[in-house]
Amino acid sequence: MVPPSLTTDAVLKSSDKAYCANLKKVNGYTFEDQDGKPSLDYEKLLDSYISTGFQATQLGIAIDIVNQMLSDRSKPFQPDMGIEDEFIRPRTGCTIFLAYTSNMISSGIREQIKFLVKHRLVDCIVTTAGGIEEDLIKCLRLDQDNRGTKFADTFVGSFRLTGASLREHGINRIGNLLVPNDNYCRFEDWLIPILDKMTEEQLNSNGKVVWSPSKLIERLGLELNHPDSVCYWAAKNKIPIFCPALTDGSLGDMLHFHTFKTPGLILDIVSDIRRINTLAHNTENSKTGAIILGGGVAKHHSMNANLMRNGANYTVFINTAAEFDGSDSGAEPDEAVSWGKVRADARSAKVTCDASIVFPLLLAKTFFPFVNKAK
């Protein structure tokens, strides 16, 4: 007795051998050398991601895309010196937009972002209020003790610490990170005198001094003058930092308090939207790439600027958001194609993973060797 032909045809359906002929074979890292002995080569380990499958493959594709951005970036390029604002004058053949949510600066990813800005590897930053204030706060001195200077640090805690207990001790929690509330008190002491000076300069300028969020951030970076700061290096290297939601955080609290002490400070968000959109438009004869860590306003603001040039040429999204609820945070790059924010022929990838895990690995295979080779 033999199985019914319908069953065998269904279970034993033959494959189209040509379909997979040009595809990469799944193959992971073996942790062995050619002789079968235990061995570890971190370079080869990361190289193996693209053939490992799932999100490892997505990271491998993202690495390849970022390296393509850097390849275009290294080609001969003649800046348009007619663009007076150096912050929005394209300097290479691929202008890179880096966007990230504030928790990236709260975490140790801040140090990798600082590396990119210090070495002029990105051209435009978009972040949220915490992405500004947490960077500045970490460079502020609190006091002295027998071990030397104490800074306004963030500490590693636990996801399971209770809110009520932390509140009683004046400790704020960001996931499994802990931020003493004294850090924000110190931030107010440092920030308010600077806001006073900016207000005075504005009021005495007969309308010539117009502050915007990006120009405020530049000023704060210069005032801080600290080599550990993202904002400092961005100001020094003339890389604009845009923060369309600047008031949504401790900075907003301080601006609020300042209105009662020294009223009159005005921040012009219209000039900033013109500034970032003009930066994107200025790249019409070159390319752009966008690397987005997280979602929300940082992601959308970056991609919407690229709409002004009919879309980015390269996009890499790293986040854990899903698209089923229609959120922009979870949207795949192809959804942005429909809006004109990513070009139809763009190279794009989304890595669904916590950026604190994969972003350092991405840098290790892209920006770091690019800088190292240029030495």
C-alpha positions in Angstrom: 0.0 0.0 0.0 1.4 3.5 -0.9 0.4 6.9 0.4 -2.1 8.9 -1.6 -0.5 10.8 -4.4 -2.0 14.1 -3.1 -0.1 13.6 0.2 3.2 12.7 -1.4 3.0 15.6 -3.9 2.4 17.9 -1.0 5.0 16.6 1.4 7.7 15.8 -1.2 7.3 18.7 -3.5 10.4 19.3 -5.5 12.5 22.4 -5.2 13.4 24.9 -7.9 17.1 24.5 -7.8 17.7 27.8 -9.5 15.9 29.7 -6.8 18.7 29.5 -4.2 21.6 29.2 -6.6 22.9 32.7 -5.9 22.0 33.0 -2.2 24.4 32.9 0.7 24.6 29.6 2.6 23.7 29.7 6.3 27.0 29.3 8.2 27.8 30.4 11.7 31.1 30.9 13.5 32.7 27.6 14.6 35.1 28.8 17.4 37.7 26.4 15.9 40.7 26.9 13.7 41.5 24.9 10.6 42.8 22.0 12.7 39.6 21.8 14.8 41.2 23.4 17.9 39.4 26.0 20.0 40.1 29.5 18.5 38.6 32.9 18.6 39.0 35.7 16.1 36.7 38.6 16.8 37.0 40.0 13.3 35.9 36.7 11.8 33.2 36.3 14.4 31.6 39.6 13.3 32.1 38.7 9.6 30.1 35.6 10.2 27.0 37.5 11.3 25.8 38.1 7.8 25.5 34.3 7.1 24.2 33.4 10.6 20.6 34.3 10.0 17.8 36.3 11.7 18.9 39.6 13.3 22.6 38.7 13.0 22.2 38.8 9.3 20.3 42.1 9.5 23.3 43.5 11.4 25.6 42.1 8.8 23.6 43.9 6.1 23.6 47.1 8.1 27.4 46.9 8.4 27.7 46.6 4.6 25.4 49.6 4.1 27.3 51.8 6.5 30.5 50.9 4.8 29.0 51.9 1.5 28.2 55.3 3.1 31.8 55.6 4.2 33.0 54.6 0.7 31.0 57.4 -0.9 32.2 59.7 1.9 35.8 59.2 1.0 35.4 60.0 -2.7 36.6 63.4 -4.0 34.1 66.1 -3.2 34.2 69.9 -3.6 32.2 71.8 -0.9 30.0 74.6 -2.0 31.7 77.6 -0.3 28.8 79.8 -1.3 26.8 78.2 1.6 27.7 80.6 4.4 26.5 78.5 7.4 29.3 75.9 7.9 27.0 73.7 10.0 24.8 73.0 7.0 27.5 73.0 4.2 28.0 69.4 2.9 31.6 68.4 3.3 31.7 64.9 1.7 30.1 62.8 -0.9 27.7 61.3 1.7 26.2 63.4 4.4 25.4 61.2 7.4 22.4 61.9 9.7 22.8 60.3 13.1 19.6 60.2 15.2 19.2 58.7 18.7 16.8 58.8 21.6 18.0 60.2 25.0 18.5 56.8 26.6 21.5 56.3 24.3 23.3 59.2 26.0 22.2 57.9 29.4 23.9 54.6 28.6 27.5 53.9 27.5 26.6 54.4 23.9 27.3 58.0 24.6 31.0 57.3 24.4 30.7 55.8 20.9 28.6 58.7 19.7 31.3 61.0 21.0 33.8 59.1 19.0 31.8 59.6 15.8 31.4 63.4 16.4 35.0 63.9 17.6 36.4 62.3 14.4 33.8 64.1 12.1 32.3 60.9 10.9 28.7 62.2 11.0 27.4 65.5 9.7 24.1 66.1 11.5 22.6 64.9 14.8 19.0 64.7 15.8 18.1 63.8 19.4 15.6 64.5 22.2 16.1 66.7 25.2 17.6 64.0 27.4 20.2 63.4 24.6 21.4 66.9 25.3 21.1 67.3 29.1 22.5 63.9 30.0 25.6 64.5 27.9 26.2 67.9 29.6 25.4 66.7 33.1 27.9 63.8 33.0 30.7 66.4 32.6 29.7 68.6 35.6 31.6 68.5 38.8 29.6 67.9 42.0 32.2 68.3 44.7 35.5 67.0 46.0 36.2 64.1 48.4 39.3 62.2 49.5 39.3 60.3 46.2 39.3 63.5 44.1 36.6 65.2 42.0 33.1 63.7 41.9 31.2 64.1 38.7 27.4 63.9 38.1 27.6 60.3 37.0 24.9 57.8 36.0 25.2 54.3 37.7 24.3 50.8 36.8 21.4 49.5 38.9 18.6 47.1 38.2 15.3 46.9 36.3 13.7 45.6 39.5 14.4 48.4 41.9 11.1 49.8 43.2 10.0 53.3 42.2 8.8 54.3 45.7 12.1 53.3 47.3 14.1 55.1 44.7 12.0 58.3 45.0 12.5 58.3 48.8 16.3 58.3 48.2 16.2 61.0 45.4 17.3 58.5 42.7 15.8 58.4 39.2 15.7 55.2 37.2 16.2 54.8 33.4 15.7 51.1 32.8 18.5 49.6 34.9 20.4 52.8 35.1 20.3 55.2 38.1 20.6 59.0 38.1 20.9 60.8 41.4 18.5 63.8 41.5 21.4 66.0 42.7 22.7 65.8 39.1 19.8 67.9 37.9 20.2 70.4 40.8 23.8 70.8 39.7 22.7 71.2 36.1 20.4 74.1 37.1 23.3 75.8 38.9 25.4 75.5 35.8 22.7 76.3 33.2 20.8 79.3 34.6 23.8 81.8 34.4 24.3 80.8 30.8 20.7 81.4 30.0 20.9 84.8 31.7 23.8 85.8 29.4 22.0 84.5 26.4 18.9 86.5 27.3 20.9 89.6 27.8 22.7 89.2 24.5 19.3 88.7 22.8 17.6 91.7 24.4 20.5 94.0 23.7 21.0 93.0 20.0 18.1 95.0 18.5 16.8 91.8 17.0 20.1 90.7 15.5 20.6 87.8 17.9 18.1 85.0 17.4 18.6 81.9 19.4 17.3 78.5 18.2 17.5 75.1 19.9 20.5 74.1 17.7 22.3 77.3 18.5 21.5 77.0 22.2 23.0 73.5 22.1 26.1 74.8 20.3 26.5 77.5 22.9 26.2 75.0 25.8 28.8 72.7 24.2 31.2 75.6 23.9 30.5 76.8 27.5 31.0 73.3 28.8 34.4 73.0 27.0 34.8 69.4 28.1 36.4 66.7 25.8 34.1 63.9 27.1 31.0 65.7 25.7 29.2 65.0 22.5 27.9 68.6 22.5 31.4 70.0 22.9 32.8 68.1 19.9 29.8 68.9 17.8 30.2 72.6 18.4 34.0 72.4 17.9 33.6 70.5 14.6 30.6 72.5 13.4 28.2 69.5 13.4 24.6 70.8 14.1 22.6 69.1 16.8 18.8 69.4 16.3 16.4 68.9 19.1 12.8 69.6 18.0 11.5 68.5 21.5 14.1 70.5 23.5 11.6 71.4 26.2 10.6 67.8 26.9 13.0 67.1 29.7 15.1 68.7 32.4 16.2 71.4 29.9 12.5 72.3 29.6 12.2 72.4 33.4 15.2 74.8 33.6 13.8 77.0 30.8 10.5 77.1 32.7 12.2 78.2 35.9 14.3 80.7 34.1 11.2 82.6 32.8 10.4 83.5 36.4 13.9 84.8 37.1 15.0 86.5 33.8 12.1 86.5 31.4 12.6 87.3 27.7 14.6 84.4 26.2 13.1 83.2 22.9 14.1 80.1 21.0 13.1 80.1 17.3 12.1 76.5 16.2 11.2 77.8 12.7 14.8 78.7 11.9 15.8 75.2 13.0 13.4 73.4 10.7 14.7 75.6 7.9 18.2 74.8 8.9 18.0 71.0 8.9 15.8 70.9 5.8 18.3 73.2 4.0 21.1 70.9 5.0 19.3 68.0 3.4 18.5 70.1 0.3 22.1 71.2 0.0 23.0 67.5 -0.7 21.1 67.3 -4.0 24.3 66.7 -5.9 25.7 64.1 -3.4 24.2 61.4 -1.2 22.8 61.0 2.3 22.7 58.2 4.8 20.7 57.9 8.0 21.6 55.9 11.0 18.7 55.9 13.5 19.0 54.5 17.1 15.5 54.2 18.5 12.3 55.9 17.2 10.0 58.7 18.0 10.7 62.3 17.1 14.5 61.7 16.6 13.8 59.1 13.9 11.0 61.0 12.1 12.7 64.4 12.2 15.8 63.0 10.5 13.8 61.2 7.8 11.5 64.1 7.2 14.5 66.3 6.5 15.6 63.8 3.8 12.2 64.2 2.2 13.5 67.6 1.1 15.9 65.9 -1.3 13.5 63.1 -2.4 14.8 60.6 0.2 17.9 59.2 1.7 20.2 57.0 -0.3 21.1 54.7 2.7 19.2 54.0 5.9 19.9 51.8 8.9 17.3 51.6 11.6 18.1 50.0 15.0 15.2 49.6 17.3 12.8 47.1 19.0 9.5 48.7 17.9 7.0 46.9 15.8 5.0 48.2 12.9 1.6 46.5 13.6 0.3 49.5 15.5 1.1 52.0 12.8 3.8 53.8 14.8 6.5 55.7 13.0 9.0 54.2 15.5 8.2 50.7 14.3 7.9 51.4 10.6 10.2 49.6 8.3 12.4 51.6 5.8 10.0 50.6 3.0 7.2 52.6 4.6 9.4 55.7 4.4 9.9 55.0 0.7 6.1 55.6 0.3 6.5 59.0 1.8 9.6 60.0 -0.2 11.8 60.0 2.9 13.9 57.1 1.5 14.6 56.6 -2.2 13.1 53.7 -4.0 16.5 52.5 -5.0 18.1 53.1 -1.6 19.9 50.4 0.4 18.2 50.0 3.7 18.1 47.6 6.7 16.3 47.4 10.0 18.0 45.6 12.9 15.4 44.7 15.5 17.6 44.7 18.6 18.6 46.9 21.6 21.0 49.4 20.2 23.2 49.1 23.3 24.1 45.6 22.1 24.6 46.1 18.3 25.7 49.7 17.9 29.2 49.1 19.3 29.6 46.0 17.0 28.4 48.1 14.0 31.1 50.7 14.8 33.8 48.1 15.2 33.2 46.9 11.6 32.6 50.3 10.0 33.6 53.7 11.4 36.6 52.4 13.5 38.5 50.7 10.6 37.6 53.7 8.4 39.3 56.1 10.9 42.2 53.6 11.6 42.9 53.3 7.8 43.0 57.1 7.4 45.7 57.5 10.0 
